[in-house]
Amino acid sequence: MTTLVTKIVLVLLITLPLALLCRKWDASIKPYILVAFAVATLFIESSTDYVRGKFAEPNVEVNVVRSADTCKIRVESSKPLNSLAIDLPILGNVNRVNDMNSIADGTTTIKRVVGLNSPVSQNNIEILIEDLKPSAKLEYNVHFQPLPMNLYIAGTDRYKLSYTWQFAGDSKTKTKWISLDTGKETGRPNVQVKGFTYRNRALSPEELKKQYEEGLKKHNIKE
């Protein structure tokens, strides 16, 4: 919208002086008609580009089905994608990720776990797919050992989806957050947690001291 307004202002700055100049040569010329025609032409062109862009945007479907110890991820796009990235929270220890796909449909370049990946930690599985073919149906199975008890951790009720495609020689990118409960697009979480660790016991003085010293080293803090 900002770009369109800027273009209209530029058209007015250029066409209005020209229209007034033309009126000096021919009194029958009405400057406002020339200006209105130029603005209308620009508006039609911008509207056409917007509609073309909307039709060119791929329809990406990602379906996540969770069970007690498995997440099944299914991916499909109506148009070719340069890349597609999924950042999925896992409440527990990720044991393995099964790639059920043919490389002819898309190349999975990253299957990475972010976090401590322990039985008492919240982790994230990051999957990056490149050169995704249209209408290819990709599937991944994430097997994990769940947390020992049900915990609510803010930011783990949705996952991040980003994809990139080509349009008119330019690379376009869209990022959105999807609710794991409804499968619908939702807002970005206020808190993102990666590597959260749950403990159900008090730490010993030695463990507290060790964590304190490790924190100093990590943040380069001197006592």
C-alpha positions in Angstrom: 0.0 0.0 0.0 2.9 2.4 0.9 4.5 1.6 -2.5 1.3 2.4 -4.4 0.8 5.8 -2.6 4.5 6.7 -3.3 3.9 5.9 -7.0 0.8 8.0 -7.2 2.6 10.9 -5.6 5.4 10.6 -8.2 2.8 10.4 -11.0 1.1 13.6 -9.8 4.5 15.4 -9.5 5.4 14.5 -13.1 2.1 14.6 -15.0 0.6 17.7 -13.4 3.3 20.1 -14.6 3.3 18.4 -18.0 -0.5 18.8 -18.3 -0.3 22.5 -17.4 2.5 23.0 -20.0 0.3 21.3 -22.6 -2.6 23.6 -21.8 -0.4 26.6 -22.7 -0.1 25.1 -26.2 -3.8 24.0 -26.5 -6.4 25.7 -24.2 -8.8 22.8 -24.9 -6.7 20.4 -22.9 -8.0 19.8 -19.4 -5.0 19.0 -17.1 -7.2 17.1 -14.5 -8.2 14.6 -17.2 -4.6 13.8 -18.1 -3.7 13.4 -14.4 -6.7 11.3 -13.7 -5.9 9.0 -16.6 -2.3 8.6 -15.5 -3.3 7.8 -11.9 -6.0 5.3 -13.2 -3.5 3.6 -15.4 -1.1 3.2 -12.5 -3.8 1.9 -10.2 -4.9 -0.7 -12.8 -1.3 -1.8 -13.3 -0.7 -2.1 -9.5 -3.9 -4.0 -9.0 -3.0 -6.4 -11.9 0.4 -7.1 -10.3 -1.2 -7.7 -6.9 -3.6 -10.2 -8.4 -0.9 -12.0 -10.4 1.2 -12.2 -7.2 -1.7 -13.7 -5.3 -2.3 -16.4 -8.0 1.5 -17.1 -8.1 1.7 -17.6 -4.3 1.8 -21.4 -3.5 -0.8 -23.0 -1.3 1.3 -24.8 1.3 -0.3 -27.5 3.5 1.5 -28.8 6.5 -0.3 -31.3 8.8 1.2 -32.3 12.2 -0.4 -35.3 14.0 0.8 -35.9 17.5 0.6 -39.0 19.6 2.2 -40.0 22.9 5.7 -40.5 21.4 5.5 -39.6 17.7 4.9 -36.5 15.6 3.8 -37.2 12.0 4.5 -34.3 9.7 3.0 -34.2 6.2 4.0 -31.4 3.7 2.4 -30.5 0.3 2.7 -27.5 -2.0 0.6 -26.6 -5.0 3.6 -24.9 -6.7 7.4 -25.3 -6.7 9.2 -24.0 -3.6 12.8 -23.0 -3.3 12.8 -24.0 0.3 10.5 -24.8 3.2 11.5 -24.7 6.9 9.6 -26.2 9.9 10.5 -25.4 13.5 8.5 -27.7 15.7 8.6 -27.8 19.5 9.0 -31.3 21.0 8.3 -31.9 24.7 10.9 -34.5 25.4 14.0 -36.3 24.0 14.1 -36.7 20.2 15.2 -40.2 19.4 15.1 -40.2 15.6 13.6 -38.5 12.6 12.5 -40.8 9.7 12.6 -39.2 6.3 10.0 -41.1 4.2 10.5 -39.3 1.0 12.1 -39.6 -2.4 14.8 -37.0 -3.3 13.0 -36.5 -6.6 10.2 -34.8 -4.6 12.4 -32.5 -2.5 15.8 -32.5 -0.8 15.8 -32.5 3.0 19.0 -30.7 3.8 18.6 -30.2 7.6 17.1 -32.4 10.3 18.4 -30.8 13.5 17.5 -30.9 17.1 17.9 -27.6 19.1 18.1 -27.9 22.8 19.6 -30.3 25.4 17.7 -33.2 23.9 17.3 -35.0 27.3 14.2 -36.8 28.7 13.5 -33.8 30.9 14.0 -31.0 28.3 11.8 -29.2 25.8 13.5 -29.3 22.4 12.9 -28.1 18.8 13.2 -30.2 15.7 14.2 -28.0 12.7 13.6 -29.4 9.2 14.7 -27.6 6.0 13.5 -28.8 2.6 14.9 -27.5 -0.6 13.6 -27.7 -4.2 10.1 -28.9 -3.3 8.2 -30.2 -6.3 4.6 -29.2 -6.8 2.0 -31.7 -5.4 4.7 -33.8 -3.9 3.6 -35.3 -0.6 6.4 -35.4 1.9 6.3 -37.2 5.2 8.5 -37.2 8.3 8.1 -39.2 11.5 9.6 -37.7 14.7 10.0 -40.3 17.4 10.6 -38.9 20.9 10.6 -39.9 24.6 8.0 -37.6 26.2 8.5 -35.6 29.4 7.9 -37.6 32.6 4.8 -35.4 33.4 2.5 -33.0 31.6 3.8 -29.5 31.7 2.5 -26.3 30.0 5.4 -24.3 28.5 4.5 -21.0 26.8 5.3 -21.0 23.1 5.1 -24.7 22.6 1.5 -24.8 21.4 2.4 -23.7 17.9 5.2 -24.1 15.3 6.9 -21.9 12.8 6.6 -22.4 9.1 8.6 -20.4 6.4 8.7 -21.0 2.7 10.3 -19.3 -0.3 9.3 -19.3 -4.0 10.1 -17.4 -7.2 7.9 -14.8 -8.8 8.8 -12.5 -11.8 12.5 -13.2 -11.2 12.3 -12.3 -7.5 12.4 -14.5 -4.4 9.3 -14.2 -2.2 9.2 -15.5 1.4 6.3 -16.0 3.8 6.5 -16.9 7.5 3.6 -17.9 9.7 2.8 -19.6 12.9 0.5 -22.6 13.0 -1.5 -23.9 16.1 -0.7 -27.5 17.0 -4.2 -27.8 18.4 -6.3 -26.5 15.5 -3.9 -26.6 12.5 -4.9 -23.0 11.7 -2.7 -20.0 11.4 -2.2 -18.1 14.6 -0.2 -15.3 16.1 3.5 -15.4 16.9 4.1 -16.5 20.5 5.2 -13.9 23.0 7.8 -16.4 24.4 9.9 -18.9 22.4 11.6 -21.6 24.5 14.4 -23.8 23.2 16.3 -26.1 25.5 14.1 -25.7 28.6 15.0 -28.3 31.2 12.6 -29.6 33.8 13.8 -30.8 37.2 11.6 -32.3 39.9 14.2 -32.3 42.7 16.3 -29.7 44.6 19.9 -29.2 43.4 22.8 -29.9 45.6 25.2 -27.1 46.7 27.8 -28.6 44.4 25.4 -28.6 41.4 24.3 -25.0 42.1 28.0 -23.9 42.2 28.8 -25.8 39.0 25.8 -24.2 37.2 26.8 -20.8 38.5 30.4 -21.1 37.2 29.2 -22.4 33.8 26.9 -19.4 33.5 29.8 -17.0 34.2 31.9 -18.7 31.5 29.1 -18.7 29.0 28.4 -15.0 29.4 32.1 -14.1 29.8 31.5 -12.6 33.3 34.3 -12.3 35.9 33.6 -12.6 39.6 
